[in-house]
Amino acid sequence: MKIIRVADYETLSSKTADLIAAQVLVKPNCILGLATGSTPIGTYEKLIEWHEKKGLDFSEVTSINLDEYVGLDSNDKNSYRFFMNYHLFEHINIVRSNTYVPNGMTKDWEKECETYDHRILQLGGIDLQLLGIGNNGHIGFNEPGETFVKNTHLVELGESTIQANSRFFETLEEVPKQAITMGIGAIMQAKKVLLIANGKEKEEIVEKAFHGPITPQVPASILQLHPDVTVICSF
Ligand code: GLP
């Protein structure tokens, strides 16, 4: 595991974007596992710059996102599909049908989860997985629990996650209580993992996740067992 501490968010964003760009350059048809949350926004801005100024070509890239809220459709500004379109896909030449986000509007959760895992398998797995980290150590929406859940699944969001994510919604009540998330299995099978954390408030959880015991109570701690993880943090 490599832990890189950088001076500020700007540097975190450009360094992360450079690593993703390098992946696209060496394997133009790579599978990128992408993340939402406020932390990757700067990275996506830098990737857009890579595309506009240096001609980075996303035309053969496939992306697969970590998670989606239950009950929010793609036109809802808080849905992760909307987020990805708005912050990245609309500004680069990725083929929209090659971008995958779980369908939070499905009535058949089991089928959606199975299809999502099947798709990852069919794609041959993820080449590079970008991750943020929740204040409680979640990755994607894999919340602290009794076990690590391997497959894509429906999850009840914990109180601290609902609180933390309420900053994007008008009221606390509007924050969805459930989400669909890629499981720990697909994340652990990604060839490379890049986790980014920004701000003092993430320092303690990053310390716990990467220097504490490996436990499902801190889902990100499983990454200690991954053979190729880079953590980039600014705090
Ligand atoms: C959400 C997402 C996570 C993300 C986390 C941290 O809960 N599901 O994938 O890592 O937020 O977000 P932020 O980067 O805004 O702190």
py3Dmol code that shows the C-alpha trace and the ligand (Angstrom):
import py3Dmol

protein = """\
ATOM      1  CA  MET A   1       0.000   0.000   0.000  1.00  0.00           C
ATOM      2  CA  LYS A   2       1.186   3.472  -0.821  1.00  0.00           C
ATOM      3  CA  ILE A   3      -0.023   6.436   1.225  1.00  0.00           C
ATOM      4  CA  ILE A   4       0.714   9.767  -0.383  1.00  0.00           C
ATOM      5  CA  ARG A   5       0.124  12.939   1.596  1.00  0.00           C
ATOM      6  CA  VAL A   6      -0.195  16.037  -0.518  1.00  0.00           C
ATOM      7  CA  ALA A   7      -0.369  19.694   0.444  1.00  0.00           C
ATOM      8  CA  ASP A   8      -3.874  20.551  -0.672  1.00  0.00           C
ATOM      9  CA  TYR A   9      -7.026  19.535  -2.510  1.00  0.00           C
ATOM     10  CA  GLU A  10      -5.760  20.977  -5.796  1.00  0.00           C
ATOM     11  CA  THR A  11      -2.713  18.685  -5.710  1.00  0.00           C
ATOM     12  CA  LEU A  12      -4.821  15.700  -4.631  1.00  0.00           C
ATOM     13  CA  SER A  13      -7.105  16.294  -7.597  1.00  0.00           C
ATOM     14  CA  SER A  14      -4.374  16.674 -10.204  1.00  0.00           C
ATOM     15  CA  LYS A  15      -2.358  13.715  -8.909  1.00  0.00           C
ATOM     16  CA  THR A  16      -5.439  11.480  -8.905  1.00  0.00           C
ATOM     17  CA  ALA A  17      -6.482  12.626 -12.374  1.00  0.00           C
ATOM     18  CA  ASP A  18      -2.937  11.982 -13.651  1.00  0.00           C
ATOM     19  CA  LEU A  19      -3.063   8.389 -12.378  1.00  0.00           C
ATOM     20  CA  ILE A  20      -6.441   7.821 -14.023  1.00  0.00           C
ATOM     21  CA  ALA A  21      -5.212   9.447 -17.241  1.00  0.00           C
ATOM     22  CA  ALA A  22      -2.181   7.151 -17.193  1.00  0.00           C
ATOM     23  CA  GLN A  23      -4.513   4.167 -16.960  1.00  0.00           C
ATOM     24  CA  VAL A  24      -6.507   5.398 -19.964  1.00  0.00           C
ATOM     25  CA  LEU A  25      -3.324   6.078 -21.938  1.00  0.00           C
ATOM     26  CA  VAL A  26      -1.842   2.614 -21.377  1.00  0.00           C
ATOM     27  CA  LYS A  27      -5.158   0.816 -21.873  1.00  0.00           C
ATOM     28  CA  PRO A  28      -7.584   2.927 -23.927  1.00  0.00           C
ATOM     29  CA  ASN A  29     -10.379   0.362 -23.502  1.00  0.00           C
ATOM     30  CA  CYS A  30      -9.976   0.117 -19.735  1.00  0.00           C
ATOM     31  CA  ILE A  31     -12.745  -0.361 -17.194  1.00  0.00           C
ATOM     32  CA  LEU A  32     -12.823   2.501 -14.701  1.00  0.00           C
ATOM     33  CA  GLY A  33     -14.686   2.084 -11.416  1.00  0.00           C
ATOM     34  CA  LEU A  34     -15.885   5.567 -10.507  1.00  0.00           C
ATOM     35  CA  ALA A  35     -17.067   7.242  -7.328  1.00  0.00           C
ATOM     36  CA  THR A  36     -19.244  10.156  -6.265  1.00  0.00           C
ATOM     37  CA  GLY A  37     -19.185  12.421  -3.211  1.00  0.00           C
ATOM     38  CA  SER A  38     -17.524  15.812  -3.000  1.00  0.00           C
ATOM     39  CA  THR A  39     -13.940  14.529  -2.982  1.00  0.00           C
ATOM     40  CA  PRO A  40     -13.702  13.326  -6.628  1.00  0.00           C
ATOM     41  CA  ILE A  41     -15.206  16.510  -8.108  1.00  0.00           C
ATOM     42  CA  GLY A  42     -11.762  18.148  -8.474  1.00  0.00           C
ATOM     43  CA  THR A  43     -10.358  14.974 -10.008  1.00  0.00           C
ATOM     44  CA  TYR A  44     -13.132  14.982 -12.606  1.00  0.00           C
ATOM     45  CA  GLU A  45     -12.416  18.645 -13.387  1.00  0.00           C
ATOM     46  CA  LYS A  46      -8.776  17.761 -14.004  1.00  0.00           C
ATOM     47  CA  LEU A  47      -9.766  14.815 -16.199  1.00  0.00           C
ATOM     48  CA  ILE A  48     -11.950  17.155 -18.263  1.00  0.00           C
ATOM     49  CA  GLU A  49      -8.850  19.375 -18.661  1.00  0.00           C
ATOM     50  CA  TRP A  50      -6.864  16.315 -19.750  1.00  0.00           C
ATOM     51  CA  HIS A  51      -9.514  15.676 -22.393  1.00  0.00           C
ATOM     52  CA  GLU A  52      -9.882  19.273 -23.581  1.00  0.00           C
ATOM     53  CA  LYS A  53      -6.257  20.400 -23.478  1.00  0.00           C
ATOM     54  CA  LYS A  54      -4.304  17.210 -24.041  1.00  0.00           C
ATOM     55  CA  GLY A  55      -6.817  15.232 -26.080  1.00  0.00           C
ATOM     56  CA  LEU A  56      -7.174  12.347 -23.622  1.00  0.00           C
ATOM     57  CA  ASP A  57      -9.489   9.961 -25.439  1.00  0.00           C
ATOM     58  CA  PHE A  58     -12.290   8.251 -23.491  1.00  0.00           C
ATOM     59  CA  SER A  59     -14.039   6.819 -26.541  1.00  0.00           C
ATOM     60  CA  GLU A  60     -13.157   3.223 -25.704  1.00  0.00           C
ATOM     61  CA  VAL A  61     -13.420   3.520 -21.918  1.00  0.00           C
ATOM     62  CA  THR A  62     -16.183   1.822 -19.947  1.00  0.00           C
ATOM     63  CA  SER A  63     -17.110   3.141 -16.527  1.00  0.00           C
ATOM     64  CA  ILE A  64     -18.936   1.418 -13.742  1.00  0.00           C
ATOM     65  CA  ASN A  65     -20.016   3.385 -10.694  1.00  0.00           C
ATOM     66  CA  LEU A  66     -20.041   2.218  -7.131  1.00  0.00           C
ATOM     67  CA  ASP A  67     -23.509   3.072  -5.993  1.00  0.00           C
ATOM     68  CA  GLU A  68     -26.845   4.839  -6.327  1.00  0.00           C
ATOM     69  CA  TYR A  69     -29.594   6.030  -3.987  1.00  0.00           C
ATOM     70  CA  VAL A  70     -32.840   4.104  -3.986  1.00  0.00           C
ATOM     71  CA  GLY A  71     -35.771   6.102  -5.320  1.00  0.00           C
ATOM     72  CA  LEU A  72     -33.854   8.852  -7.162  1.00  0.00           C
ATOM     73  CA  ASP A  73     -34.031   8.869 -10.929  1.00  0.00           C
ATOM     74  CA  SER A  74     -31.440  10.145 -13.363  1.00  0.00           C
ATOM     75  CA  ASN A  75     -33.048  13.617 -13.539  1.00  0.00           C
ATOM     76  CA  ASP A  76     -32.850  14.121  -9.800  1.00  0.00           C
ATOM     77  CA  LYS A  77     -29.888  16.381  -9.080  1.00  0.00           C
ATOM     78  CA  ASN A  78     -28.997  14.269  -6.047  1.00  0.00           C
ATOM     79  CA  SER A  79     -28.884  10.980  -7.931  1.00  0.00           C
ATOM     80  CA  TYR A  80     -25.434   9.651  -8.625  1.00  0.00           C
ATOM     81  CA  ARG A  81     -26.309   9.173 -12.305  1.00  0.00           C
ATOM     82  CA  PHE A  82     -27.051  12.894 -12.527  1.00  0.00           C
ATOM     83  CA  PHE A  83     -23.807  13.647 -10.630  1.00  0.00           C
ATOM     84  CA  MET A  84     -21.694  11.614 -13.046  1.00  0.00           C
ATOM     85  CA  ASN A  85     -23.313  13.100 -16.138  1.00  0.00           C
ATOM     86  CA  TYR A  86     -22.971  16.613 -14.742  1.00  0.00           C
ATOM     87  CA  HIS A  87     -19.436  16.413 -13.344  1.00  0.00           C
ATOM     88  CA  LEU A  88     -17.803  14.220 -15.958  1.00  0.00           C
ATOM     89  CA  PHE A  89     -19.611  12.374 -18.722  1.00  0.00           C
ATOM     90  CA  GLU A  90     -21.130  15.463 -20.408  1.00  0.00           C
ATOM     91  CA  HIS A  91     -17.658  16.956 -20.810  1.00  0.00           C
ATOM     92  CA  ILE A  92     -15.640  14.059 -22.218  1.00  0.00           C
ATOM     93  CA  ASN A  93     -16.056  11.756 -25.199  1.00  0.00           C
ATOM     94  CA  ILE A  94     -17.066   8.628 -23.280  1.00  0.00           C
ATOM     95  CA  VAL A  95     -19.890   6.715 -24.993  1.00  0.00           C
ATOM     96  CA  ARG A  96     -22.857   7.192 -22.642  1.00  0.00           C
ATOM     97  CA  SER A  97     -24.081   3.622 -23.136  1.00  0.00           C
ATOM     98  CA  ASN A  98     -20.716   2.462 -21.805  1.00  0.00           C
ATOM     99  CA  THR A  99     -21.290   4.198 -18.473  1.00  0.00           C
ATOM    100  CA  TYR A 100     -22.991   2.164 -15.783  1.00  0.00           C
ATOM    101  CA  VAL A 101     -24.600   3.314 -12.542  1.00  0.00           C
ATOM    102  CA  PRO A 102     -26.968   1.045 -10.592  1.00  0.00           C
ATOM    103  CA  ASN A 103     -30.622   1.756 -11.324  1.00  0.00           C
ATOM    104  CA  GLY A 104     -32.040   3.236  -8.133  1.00  0.00           C
ATOM    105  CA  MET A 105     -35.580   3.143  -9.557  1.00  0.00           C
ATOM    106  CA  THR A 106     -35.764  -0.587 -10.118  1.00  0.00           C
ATOM    107  CA  LYS A 107     -38.582  -2.573  -8.546  1.00  0.00           C
ATOM    108  CA  ASP A 108     -36.534  -5.762  -8.675  1.00  0.00           C
ATOM    109  CA  TRP A 109     -33.488  -5.177  -6.460  1.00  0.00           C
ATOM    110  CA  GLU A 110     -32.223  -8.692  -6.548  1.00  0.00           C
ATOM    111  CA  LYS A 111     -32.200  -8.773 -10.312  1.00  0.00           C
ATOM    112  CA  GLU A 112     -30.539  -5.338 -10.553  1.00  0.00           C
ATOM    113  CA  CYS A 113     -27.793  -6.435  -8.126  1.00  0.00           C
ATOM    114  CA  GLU A 114     -27.217  -9.719  -9.949  1.00  0.00           C
ATOM    115  CA  THR A 115     -27.123  -7.986 -13.316  1.00  0.00           C
ATOM    116  CA  TYR A 116     -24.621  -5.445 -11.989  1.00  0.00           C
ATOM    117  CA  ASP A 117     -22.231  -8.139 -10.738  1.00  0.00           C
ATOM    118  CA  HIS A 118     -22.702 -10.100 -13.931  1.00  0.00           C
ATOM    119  CA  ARG A 119     -21.821  -7.006 -15.961  1.00  0.00           C
ATOM    120  CA  ILE A 120     -18.599  -6.477 -14.005  1.00  0.00           C
ATOM    121  CA  LEU A 121     -17.652 -10.102 -14.667  1.00  0.00           C
ATOM    122  CA  GLN A 122     -18.512  -9.798 -18.352  1.00  0.00           C
ATOM    123  CA  LEU A 123     -16.367  -6.690 -18.620  1.00  0.00           C
ATOM    124  CA  GLY A 124     -13.475  -8.704 -17.215  1.00  0.00           C
ATOM    125  CA  GLY A 125     -13.346  -6.837 -13.905  1.00  0.00           C
ATOM    126  CA  ILE A 126     -12.302  -3.318 -13.030  1.00  0.00           C
ATOM    127  CA  ASP A 127      -8.866  -2.038 -14.043  1.00  0.00           C
ATOM    128  CA  LEU A 128      -8.798   0.950 -11.724  1.00  0.00           C
ATOM    129  CA  GLN A 129     -11.253   1.634  -8.924  1.00  0.00           C
ATOM    130  CA  LEU A 130     -11.524   5.174  -7.564  1.00  0.00           C
ATOM    131  CA  LEU A 131     -12.860   5.410  -4.001  1.00  0.00           C
ATOM    132  CA  GLY A 132     -13.702   8.080  -1.476  1.00  0.00           C
ATOM    133  CA  ILE A 133     -14.196   7.203   2.165  1.00  0.00           C
ATOM    134  CA  GLY A 134     -17.175   7.949   4.397  1.00  0.00           C
ATOM    135  CA  ASN A 135     -16.686   9.375   7.899  1.00  0.00           C
ATOM    136  CA  ASN A 136     -17.624   5.952   9.242  1.00  0.00           C
ATOM    137  CA  GLY A 137     -15.177   4.136   6.955  1.00  0.00           C
ATOM    138  CA  HIS A 138     -17.657   3.164   4.261  1.00  0.00           C
ATOM    139  CA  ILE A 139     -16.512   2.616   0.691  1.00  0.00           C
ATOM    140  CA  GLY A 140     -19.189   2.932  -1.962  1.00  0.00           C
ATOM    141  CA  PHE A 141     -22.150   2.480   0.359  1.00  0.00           C
ATOM    142  CA  ASN A 142     -20.701  -0.554   2.135  1.00  0.00           C
ATOM    143  CA  GLU A 143     -21.647   0.486   5.629  1.00  0.00           C
ATOM    144  CA  PRO A 144     -20.055  -0.791   8.868  1.00  0.00           C
ATOM    145  CA  GLY A 145     -21.573  -4.117   9.852  1.00  0.00           C
ATOM    146  CA  GLU A 146     -20.983  -7.633  11.076  1.00  0.00           C
ATOM    147  CA  THR A 147     -19.508  -8.967   7.818  1.00  0.00           C
ATOM    148  CA  PHE A 148     -18.000  -7.732   4.586  1.00  0.00           C
ATOM    149  CA  VAL A 149     -20.698  -8.129   1.917  1.00  0.00           C
ATOM    150  CA  LYS A 150     -19.201  -9.511  -1.254  1.00  0.00           C
ATOM    151  CA  ASN A 151     -21.813  -8.842  -3.931  1.00  0.00           C
ATOM    152  CA  THR A 152     -23.760  -5.819  -5.108  1.00  0.00           C
ATOM    153  CA  HIS A 153     -26.573  -5.374  -2.612  1.00  0.00           C
ATOM    154  CA  LEU A 154     -29.305  -3.181  -1.231  1.00  0.00           C
ATOM    155  CA  VAL A 155     -28.175  -1.359   1.891  1.00  0.00           C
ATOM    156  CA  GLU A 156     -29.883   0.496   4.727  1.00  0.00           C
ATOM    157  CA  LEU A 157     -27.878   3.670   5.192  1.00  0.00           C
ATOM    158  CA  GLY A 158     -26.568   4.341   8.692  1.00  0.00           C
ATOM    159  CA  GLU A 159     -27.471   7.449  10.686  1.00  0.00           C
ATOM    160  CA  SER A 160     -24.012   8.994  10.276  1.00  0.00           C
ATOM    161  CA  THR A 161     -24.102   8.554   6.491  1.00  0.00           C
ATOM    162  CA  ILE A 162     -27.584  10.079   6.268  1.00  0.00           C
ATOM    163  CA  GLN A 163     -26.390  13.006   8.399  1.00  0.00           C
ATOM    164  CA  ALA A 164     -23.193  13.485   6.374  1.00  0.00           C
ATOM    165  CA  ASN A 165     -24.959  13.335   3.024  1.00  0.00           C
ATOM    166  CA  SER A 166     -27.823  15.592   4.108  1.00  0.00           C
ATOM    167  CA  ARG A 167     -25.673  18.595   3.155  1.00  0.00           C
ATOM    168  CA  PHE A 168     -26.653  17.981  -0.474  1.00  0.00           C
ATOM    169  CA  PHE A 169     -30.398  17.895   0.264  1.00  0.00           C
ATOM    170  CA  GLU A 170     -32.833  20.603   1.395  1.00  0.00           C
ATOM    171  CA  THR A 171     -33.924  18.645   4.468  1.00  0.00           C
ATOM    172  CA  LEU A 172     -32.708  15.593   6.377  1.00  0.00           C
ATOM    173  CA  GLU A 173     -35.983  13.821   5.569  1.00  0.00           C
ATOM    174  CA  GLU A 174     -35.259  13.997   1.845  1.00  0.00           C
ATOM    175  CA  VAL A 175     -32.078  11.919   2.135  1.00  0.00           C
ATOM    176  CA  PRO A 176     -32.846   8.405   0.857  1.00  0.00           C
ATOM    177  CA  LYS A 177     -32.563   5.748   3.545  1.00  0.00           C
ATOM    178  CA  GLN A 178     -31.455   3.021   1.184  1.00  0.00           C
ATOM    179  CA  ALA A 179     -28.952   2.624  -1.596  1.00  0.00           C
ATOM    180  CA  ILE A 180     -27.663  -0.012  -3.928  1.00  0.00           C
ATOM    181  CA  THR A 181     -23.931  -0.540  -3.774  1.00  0.00           C
ATOM    182  CA  MET A 182     -21.250  -2.591  -5.397  1.00  0.00           C
ATOM    183  CA  GLY A 183     -19.970  -5.096  -2.850  1.00  0.00           C
ATOM    184  CA  ILE A 184     -16.542  -5.542  -1.355  1.00  0.00           C
ATOM    185  CA  GLY A 185     -15.863  -8.435  -3.770  1.00  0.00           C
ATOM    186  CA  ALA A 186     -15.749  -6.375  -6.963  1.00  0.00           C
ATOM    187  CA  ILE A 187     -13.753  -3.627  -5.239  1.00  0.00           C
ATOM    188  CA  MET A 188     -11.186  -6.113  -3.924  1.00  0.00           C
ATOM    189  CA  GLN A 189     -10.914  -7.731  -7.349  1.00  0.00           C
ATOM    190  CA  ALA A 190     -10.136  -4.421  -9.069  1.00  0.00           C
ATOM    191  CA  LYS A 191      -6.591  -4.505 -10.397  1.00  0.00           C
ATOM    192  CA  LYS A 192      -5.725  -1.141  -8.854  1.00  0.00           C
ATOM    193  CA  VAL A 193      -7.455   0.872  -6.152  1.00  0.00           C
ATOM    194  CA  LEU A 194      -7.071   4.606  -5.684  1.00  0.00           C
ATOM    195  CA  LEU A 195      -8.616   6.023  -2.505  1.00  0.00           C
ATOM    196  CA  ILE A 196      -8.806   9.764  -1.963  1.00  0.00           C
ATOM    197  CA  ALA A 197      -9.506  11.614   1.280  1.00  0.00           C
ATOM    198  CA  ASN A 198      -9.584  15.349   1.788  1.00  0.00           C
ATOM    199  CA  GLY A 199      -9.860  17.505   4.901  1.00  0.00           C
ATOM    200  CA  LYS A 200      -8.991  17.197   8.589  1.00  0.00           C
ATOM    201  CA  GLU A 201     -12.263  15.424   9.350  1.00  0.00           C
ATOM    202  CA  LYS A 202     -11.102  12.407   7.307  1.00  0.00           C
ATOM    203  CA  GLU A 203      -7.740  12.038   9.065  1.00  0.00           C
ATOM    204  CA  GLU A 204      -8.930   9.835  11.919  1.00  0.00           C
ATOM    205  CA  ILE A 205     -10.891   7.407   9.758  1.00  0.00           C
ATOM    206  CA  VAL A 206      -8.037   7.063   7.266  1.00  0.00           C
ATOM    207  CA  GLU A 207      -5.698   6.265  10.164  1.00  0.00           C
ATOM    208  CA  LYS A 208      -8.163   3.648  11.492  1.00  0.00           C
ATOM    209  CA  ALA A 209      -8.770   2.110   8.061  1.00  0.00           C
ATOM    210  CA  PHE A 210      -5.122   1.725   7.071  1.00  0.00           C
ATOM    211  CA  HIS A 211      -3.321   1.349  10.385  1.00  0.00           C
ATOM    212  CA  GLY A 212      -6.021  -0.267  12.529  1.00  0.00           C
ATOM    213  CA  PRO A 213      -7.456  -3.788  12.623  1.00  0.00           C
ATOM    214  CA  ILE A 214      -9.147  -5.208   9.526  1.00  0.00           C
ATOM    215  CA  THR A 215     -12.791  -5.303  10.499  1.00  0.00           C
ATOM    216  CA  PRO A 216     -16.197  -4.959   8.803  1.00  0.00           C
ATOM    217  CA  GLN A 217     -16.859  -2.228  11.380  1.00  0.00           C
ATOM    218  CA  VAL A 218     -14.482  -0.145   9.228  1.00  0.00           C
ATOM    219  CA  PRO A 219     -15.226  -1.397   5.704  1.00  0.00           C
ATOM    220  CA  ALA A 220     -12.261   0.385   4.072  1.00  0.00           C
ATOM    221  CA  SER A 221      -9.879  -1.573   6.325  1.00  0.00           C
ATOM    222  CA  ILE A 222     -10.220  -4.588   4.003  1.00  0.00           C
ATOM    223  CA  LEU A 223      -8.131  -2.627   1.495  1.00  0.00           C
ATOM    224  CA  GLN A 224      -5.072  -3.424   3.633  1.00  0.00           C
ATOM    225  CA  LEU A 225      -5.304  -6.853   1.989  1.00  0.00           C
ATOM    226  CA  HIS A 226      -5.451  -5.524  -1.558  1.00  0.00           C
ATOM    227  CA  PRO A 227      -2.186  -5.905  -3.515  1.00  0.00           C
ATOM    228  CA  ASP A 228      -2.253  -2.516  -5.269  1.00  0.00           C
ATOM    229  CA  VAL A 229      -3.757   0.344  -3.272  1.00  0.00           C
ATOM    230  CA  THR A 230      -2.738   3.977  -3.407  1.00  0.00           C
ATOM    231  CA  VAL A 231      -4.206   6.374  -0.850  1.00  0.00           C
ATOM    232  CA  ILE A 232      -3.901  10.046  -1.650  1.00  0.00           C
ATOM    233  CA  CYS A 233      -4.802  12.405   1.163  1.00  0.00           C
ATOM    234  CA  SER A 234      -4.720  16.094   1.833  1.00  0.00           C
ATOM    235  CA  PHE A 235      -5.159  16.949   5.512  1.00  0.00           C
TER     236      PHE A 235
END
"""
ligand_1 = """\
16
GLP
C -20.962 8.944 -0.267
C -20.560 7.947 -1.352
C -19.173 7.409 -1.141
C -18.215 8.539 -0.828
C -18.638 9.209 0.443
C -17.702 10.311 0.912
O -21.540 8.355 0.827
N -21.465 6.850 -1.451
O -18.765 6.690 -2.292
O -16.907 8.058 -0.702
O -19.914 9.774 0.193
O -18.049 11.512 0.333
P -17.224 12.846 0.378
O -16.175 12.697 -0.645
O -18.231 13.889 0.014
O -16.719 12.989 1.749
"""
view = py3Dmol.view(width=600, height=400)
view.addModel(protein, "pdb")
view.setStyle({"model": 0}, {"cartoon": {"style": "trace"}})
view.addModel(ligand_1, "xyz")
view.setStyle({"model": 1}, {"stick": {}})
view.zoomTo()
view.show()
